[in-house]
C-alpha cells in the first residue's frame, strides 16, 4: 500500500475491510443464479455450434 501524505493507515485498513465485505456479500448474493447461468450458457453453446 502506497504511503500518501494525509492518509490515515487505520482508516485505509477499515475502508479496505469494508470493501472486501461488500464484494463478498455481492458474490454471496449472486451464487443462486449460477445454475441458471450455466444452463443458459450451455443452451447458447449448443444452439451456436451445429
Secondary structure, 3 states (H helix, E strand, C coil): CCCCCCCCHHHHHHHHHHHHHHHHHHHHHHHHHHHHHHHHHHHHHHHHCC
